Amino acid sequence: MPPFARPAVVVAACLAVLASFASLVASGLGGLLVAPLDFTAFRCGGLLVAAGQDPYRVVPLRPCEAAALLQVGRQLTPHLVVPTPLPPYSLLPFALFGPLQPPLPSEIWAFVLLLALVVTCLLLRPAVRGPFVLLALPLVAADFLASLVVGQLIPIEIALIAAALWSLRSGRYVGAGLAAAGSMLEPNIGLPVCIALALWEPRSRWALGISLGAVGALSLVPGGPHLDIEYITRVLPEEALTEGLDAGKQFGLSAQLALAGVSTPISMLCGGLSYVLMIVLGVRTGRQLARKFDEPSFALATPPAFALIGGPYVHIHQVAAVLPLALLLYGRVEHLRALLLVTIVLLGMPWQTIAELTLYQPLPPQHLIRAEHLMDLVDDEDAPAAGVWGMWVAVGGHTTSGSAVSVVEKTPTWLGLLSLLLVALRAVHARAPERRRLRTRTEPFEHAASP
């Protein structure tokens, strides 16, 4: 396929997928763009951070979200507040949407996500040994669609990781450091990337260090360090305790242990430990794969993928971050190619998103009234938004199709994650196409030749 035709292929695939899924949603395609809840929360969080206010409290976050929805003819359910589980530096750029009136900000955001997807496909293409369609289609569904329907920012996160991969394999070490630092937009995904780059590529360390310092300084500009302190000491633990243990939505280990009856402290501890251990395994395996196949991209693609297998906090839209590793392995592991192709299909289709779009039923009025009455007793305008969201879920105000259906819709993705882990570990011990000299621990990666 000619290089100039690739962006058009990605855009065409996005439009086809959107049209297909919009036909399954009662509100149509416009409903996906008008007021996605997560984007509304991020926009409000950015406006509040820029104004020196606290984006992690029920007030002022809830009034901002309610006003934004009212402007597009929608009403926020009483007692509902969608938390903003991102650090201040990640929220601040959303303040750029402040002067625009809804629904224009969310419509622009949809095109930003589409642009990020195109960039990801073009940057990953040189490292992927396979047809461009194999690269584009899984990313269109898992990366773009799953984030678009809720207004998430994962396509930008994956584009930054792809930029770090492309820069590293091209010998642009400053660019790799800048892009890796940018991937801290989603800290639980970006952190493994930064660790791997700092360990295995000394020529990127100074750029990575300066960039991370700049990212940290960005959080201090509007209102000082108090928001950063609150985010680390209160928001993250609250998110782990509420959303992290929501087995109806989460793919992480903590939520599944809690669903099985394990105590909350043990569930959270196991999830946190698994995250750390999988980062260590991912950093080590990524370096081994990079040296084995003479492809530095593995060093940065493997750690975030492994970190999302288990862990304390994994949403369906974040699963797309494992696809770069799966796509890199395709064409390099001949004896496992069939299994890897099935794995890409399992991971490239956001099964939970599809189930929610097609099977979701609004709560019966009497159920909603009961939930609102219970919230009248516990709602606190000065409380952390994540905590009130957790109460709302606990009283049954936010649900999809029941726990049995929830497990079924997650199963294909779990199978894909476990299969990818197996293939990656087997690939380390598989026979390489040709033997190459192994580098020492301190020797940096040499950039690979373009295929």
C-alpha positions in Angstrom: 0.0 0.0 0.0 1.4 3.5 -0.9 2.4 5.4 2.2 0.2 8.4 1.2 -2.9 6.2 1.2 -2.5 4.9 4.7 -4.1 7.8 6.6 -7.1 7.6 4.2 -7.4 3.9 5.0 -7.4 4.6 8.8 -10.0 7.3 8.5 -12.2 5.2 6.2 -12.0 2.3 8.7 -13.0 4.6 11.5 -16.0 6.0 9.7 -17.1 2.5 8.8 -16.8 1.2 12.4 -18.5 4.3 13.7 -21.4 4.0 11.3 -21.8 0.3 12.2 -21.8 0.9 16.0 -24.0 4.0 15.8 -26.7 1.9 14.2 -26.8 -0.1 17.4 -27.0 2.9 19.7 -30.4 4.5 20.1 -28.9 8.0 20.1 -27.0 7.4 16.9 -23.6 8.7 15.9 -24.4 12.2 17.4 -24.9 10.6 20.8 -21.3 9.5 20.7 -20.0 13.0 20.2 -22.3 15.4 22.0 -21.5 14.8 25.7 -19.3 11.8 26.6 -19.1 11.8 30.4 -15.4 11.2 30.8 -14.5 14.1 28.5 -17.0 16.3 30.3 -15.3 15.5 33.6 -11.8 16.1 32.1 -12.8 19.4 30.6 -14.3 20.6 33.9 -11.2 19.3 35.7 -8.9 21.3 33.4 -11.0 24.5 33.9 -10.9 24.1 37.6 -7.2 23.4 37.8 -6.5 26.5 35.6 -8.7 28.5 37.9 -6.8 27.3 41.0 -9.8 25.2 42.3 -9.9 21.6 43.4 -11.0 19.2 40.6 -11.1 16.2 42.9 -14.0 17.4 45.1 -17.7 17.0 44.5 -18.0 20.7 44.5 -16.9 22.5 42.3 -16.7 19.5 39.9 -20.4 18.4 39.9 -21.8 21.9 39.2 -19.4 22.3 36.2 -20.4 18.9 34.8 -24.1 19.6 35.3 -23.8 23.0 33.5 -21.9 21.4 30.6 -24.6 18.8 30.1 -27.4 21.3 30.4 -25.9 23.3 27.5 -26.5 20.3 25.2 -30.0 19.6 26.5 -29.1 16.9 29.0 -29.5 16.6 32.7 -27.0 15.2 35.2 -28.6 12.5 37.4 -28.9 13.9 41.0 -26.0 12.9 43.2 -24.0 11.7 40.2 -20.5 13.1 39.8 -17.9 11.7 37.4 -14.5 11.8 39.0 -11.3 13.0 37.3 -8.7 10.4 38.2 -5.9 12.1 36.3 -3.0 14.2 37.8 -3.2 18.0 37.6 -0.7 18.2 34.7 -2.9 15.8 32.6 -6.0 17.9 33.3 -4.6 21.3 32.6 -4.5 21.0 28.8 -8.3 20.5 28.8 -8.6 24.1 29.9 -8.0 25.0 26.3 -11.6 23.9 25.6 -12.9 26.5 28.1 -13.9 29.3 25.7 -15.9 26.9 23.5 -19.5 26.1 24.1 -20.7 22.5 24.2 -21.1 20.4 22.1 -18.2 21.9 20.1 -15.4 20.8 22.6 -16.5 17.1 22.5 -16.8 17.2 18.7 -13.2 18.7 18.4 -12.1 16.0 20.9 -13.4 13.3 18.7 -11.3 14.6 15.8 -8.3 14.9 18.1 -8.7 11.2 18.9 -9.0 10.3 15.3 -5.8 12.3 14.5 -4.0 10.5 17.3 -5.1 7.1 15.9 -3.7 8.0 12.4 -0.4 9.1 14.0 -0.2 5.9 15.9 -0.7 3.7 12.8 1.9 5.6 10.8 4.5 5.5 13.6 4.1 1.8 14.3 4.1 0.8 10.6 7.9 0.6 10.1 8.3 -1.8 13.0 5.3 -4.1 12.3 5.9 -7.0 9.9 2.5 -7.5 8.5 -0.1 -5.9 6.3 -1.2 -2.4 7.1 -4.8 -3.6 7.5 -3.7 -5.9 10.4 -2.2 -2.9 12.1 -5.1 -0.4 11.5 -8.2 -2.4 12.2 -7.5 -3.5 15.8 -6.5 0.0 16.7 -9.6 1.5 15.1 -11.8 -0.6 17.3 -9.9 -1.0 20.6 -8.0 2.3 20.6 -10.4 4.7 18.9 -13.9 3.4 19.4 -13.6 2.3 23.0 -12.3 5.8 24.0 -14.6 7.8 21.7 -17.8 6.6 23.3 -16.8 7.9 26.7 -14.4 10.7 25.7 -11.2 9.0 27.0 -7.7 10.0 26.1 -6.0 6.6 25.5 -5.5 7.2 21.7 -3.3 10.2 22.6 -1.5 8.0 25.2 -0.8 5.3 22.7 0.3 7.8 20.1 2.9 9.1 22.5 4.1 5.6 23.2 4.3 4.9 19.4 6.3 8.2 19.1 8.7 6.9 21.7 9.0 3.6 19.9 9.6 5.2 16.5 12.1 7.7 18.0 14.1 4.9 19.7 14.4 2.7 16.7 15.3 5.7 14.5 18.1 6.8 16.8 16.3 9.9 17.9 17.0 9.6 21.6 15.9 13.1 22.6 12.6 12.5 20.9 12.2 9.1 22.7 12.8 10.9 26.1 10.2 13.6 25.3 7.6 11.1 24.1 8.1 8.8 27.0 7.7 11.6 29.5 4.5 12.6 27.6 3.1 9.2 28.1 2.8 10.0 31.8 -0.5 11.5 30.7 -1.8 8.2 32.0 0.7 7.5 34.8 -0.1 3.8 35.3 0.7 3.2 31.6 3.4 5.7 31.1 5.5 4.8 34.2 6.6 1.4 32.8 7.7 3.1 29.5 9.8 5.7 31.4 11.4 3.1 33.6 12.4 0.9 30.6 13.8 3.8 28.6 15.8 5.1 31.6 17.2 1.6 32.3 18.1 0.5 28.8 18.9 3.7 26.8 21.4 6.0 28.5 21.4 8.4 25.6 17.7 9.3 26.4 18.1 9.7 30.1 18.8 13.5 30.2 15.9 14.3 27.9 13.6 12.0 29.8 14.7 13.5 33.2 14.3 17.1 32.0 10.9 16.3 30.4 9.6 14.6 33.5 10.7 17.6 35.5 8.9 19.9 33.2 5.7 17.8 33.5 6.0 18.0 37.3 6.5 21.7 37.2 3.4 22.1 35.0 1.3 20.8 37.9 2.6 23.6 40.2 1.8 26.5 37.9 -1.9 27.2 38.7 -2.2 26.6 42.4 1.0 25.2 44.0 1.7 21.7 45.2 -1.5 21.1 47.2 -3.3 19.5 44.3 -0.4 17.1 43.6 -0.2 16.2 47.3 -4.0 15.6 47.3 -3.8 13.5 44.1 -1.1 11.2 45.5 -2.3 10.9 49.1 -6.1 10.9 48.6 -7.3 10.6 45.0 -5.2 7.6 44.0 -6.1 5.6 47.2 -9.8 6.6 46.8 -9.8 5.6 43.1 -8.2 2.2 44.0 -10.8 1.6 46.7 -13.9 2.6 44.6 -13.3 2.3 40.8 -10.5 -0.1 41.3 -12.7 -2.6 43.1 -15.7 -2.2 40.7 -15.8 -5.7 39.2 -18.6 -4.6 36.8 -16.2 -2.4 34.9 -12.6 -3.3 35.9 -10.4 -6.0 34.3 -7.7 -5.7 37.1 -6.8 -8.3 39.6 -8.0 -6.3 42.6 -11.6 -6.1 41.4 -11.8 -9.8 40.6 -10.4 -10.8 44.0 -12.9 -8.6 45.7 -15.7 -10.1 43.7 -14.5 -13.6 44.8 -14.9 -12.5 48.4 -11.3 -11.6 49.3 -11.1 -8.7 51.8 -10.6 -5.2 50.5 -7.1 -4.7 51.9 -5.8 -8.0 50.6 -7.4 -7.4 47.2 -5.8 -4.0 46.9 -2.4 -5.3 48.1 -2.4 -8.1 45.6 -3.3 -5.8 42.8 -0.6 -3.4 43.7 2.0 -6.2 44.0 1.0 -7.7 40.7 1.4 -4.3 39.0 5.0 -3.9 40.3 6.0 -7.5 39.5 4.6 -7.3 36.0 6.5 -4.1 35.3 9.7 -5.8 36.4 8.9 -8.8 34.2 7.9 -6.6 31.3 11.1 -4.5 31.5 13.2 -7.6 31.5 11.2 -9.4 28.8 11.1 -6.3 26.6 14.9 -6.0 26.7 15.3 -9.7 25.8 12.9 -9.4 22.9 14.6 -6.2 21.7 18.0 -7.9 21.6 16.7 -11.2 20.2 14.9 -9.6 17.2 17.1 -6.6 16.9 14.1 -4.4 17.4 14.4 -1.7 20.1 10.6 -1.0 20.0 10.1 -4.1 22.1 11.9 -2.5 25.0 9.2 0.2 25.4 6.1 -1.7 24.1 6.4 -4.7 26.5 6.4 -3.1 30.0 3.1 -1.2 29.7 1.5 -4.3 28.1 2.6 -6.5 31.0 1.6 -3.9 33.5 -2.0 -4.1 32.3 -2.2 -7.8 32.9 -3.5 -8.0 36.4 -2.9 -4.9 38.3 -5.2 -2.7 40.5 -6.8 -0.5 37.8 -7.6 -1.6 34.2 -10.4 -0.3 32.1 -11.5 -1.6 28.7 -10.2 1.4 26.8 -6.7 1.0 28.4 -6.4 -2.5 27.1 -5.6 -1.0 23.7 -2.1 -0.2 25.1 -1.2 -3.9 24.8 -1.7 -3.9 21.0 1.7 -2.5 20.0 3.4 -5.5 21.6 1.1 -7.9 19.9 1.6 -6.2 16.5 5.3 -6.2 16.9 5.4 -9.9 17.7 3.3 -10.8 14.6 5.6 -11.8 11.8 8.5 -12.4 14.2 7.2 -15.5 15.9 6.5 -17.9 13.1 5.5 -21.0 15.1 3.0 -19.0 17.2 1.6 -16.9 14.4 -1.9 -18.5 14.4 -2.2 -18.1 18.2 -1.0 -14.5 17.9 -3.5 -13.7 15.2 -6.3 -15.0 17.5 -4.9 -12.9 20.3 -4.9 -9.7 18.2 -8.6 -10.4 17.3 -9.5 -10.9 21.0 -7.6 -7.8 22.1 -8.6 -5.7 19.1 -12.3 -5.9 19.7 -13.6 -4.0 22.8 -16.1 -6.7 23.7 -17.2 -4.9 26.9 -17.9 -1.7 25.0 -19.9 -3.5 22.4 -21.9 -5.3 25.0 -22.6 -2.1 26.9 -23.7 -0.3 23.7 -26.0 -3.1 22.6 -27.3 -4.6 25.9 -27.3 -1.7 28.3 -30.8 -1.0 29.8 -31.6 2.2 31.8 -32.3 1.7 35.4 -36.0 1.2 36.3 -37.4 4.5 37.8 -38.2 2.9 41.1 -34.6 1.5 41.3 -33.2 5.0 40.5 -35.5 6.7 43.1 -34.3 4.2 45.8 -30.6 4.9 44.9 -31.2 8.7 45.1 -32.9 8.3 48.4 -29.9 6.4 49.8 -27.5 9.0 48.4 -29.5 11.7 50.2 -28.2 10.2 53.4 -24.5 10.0 52.5 -23.8 12.6 49.9 -21.2 15.3 50.9 -20.4 18.2 48.7 -16.9 18.5 50.2 -16.1 14.8 49.8 -13.7 13.4 47.2 -15.6 12.9 43.9 -14.2 9.4 43.6 -15.7 8.5 47.0 -19.2 9.8 46.2 -19.0 7.9 42.8 -18.1 4.8 44.7 -21.2 5.3 47.0 -23.3 5.8 43.9 -22.1 2.5 42.4 -22.6 0.7 45.8 -26.3 1.7 46.1 -26.9 0.5 42.6 -27.1 3.8 40.8 -24.7 2.8 38.0 -24.9 -0.6 36.5 -25.0 -2.3 33.1 -26.3 -5.9 32.6 -25.6 -7.7 35.8 -22.5 -9.5 37.2 -23.0 -12.7 35.1 -23.1 -10.8 31.8 -20.2 -8.6 33.1 -18.0 -11.7 33.4 -18.9 -13.0 30.0 -18.2 -9.7 28.2 -14.8 -9.6 29.8 -13.7 -13.2 29.1 -12.5 -12.7 25.5 -10.3 -9.8 26.6 -8.9 -11.8 29.5 -8.1 -14.7 27.2 -6.3 -12.3 24.9 -4.2 -10.8 27.6 -3.1 -14.2 29.0 -2.4 -15.4 25.4 -0.2 -12.4 24.7 1.7 -13.0 27.9 2.3 -16.6 26.9 3.4 -15.7 23.4 5.8 -13.0 24.6 7.4 -15.3 27.1 7.6 -18.1 24.6 9.1 -15.7 22.0 12.1 -15.0 24.3 13.1 -18.6 24.1 12.1 -19.2 20.5 14.8 -19.5 17.9 15.7 -16.2 16.4 15.9 -15.8 12.6 19.7 -15.4 12.9 22.0 -15.1 15.8 23.4 -11.7 16.8 25.9 -10.6 19.3 24.3 -9.9 22.7 24.9 -6.5 24.3 26.2 -6.0 27.8 23.9 -4.6 30.4 25.2 -1.1 30.1 25.5 -1.0 26.3 22.7 1.1 24.7 20.4 0.0 22.0 21.6 0.6 18.4 18.8 1.8 16.1 17.5 -0.9 13.8 17.5 -0.5 10.1 14.2 0.4 8.5 12.6 -2.7 7.0 
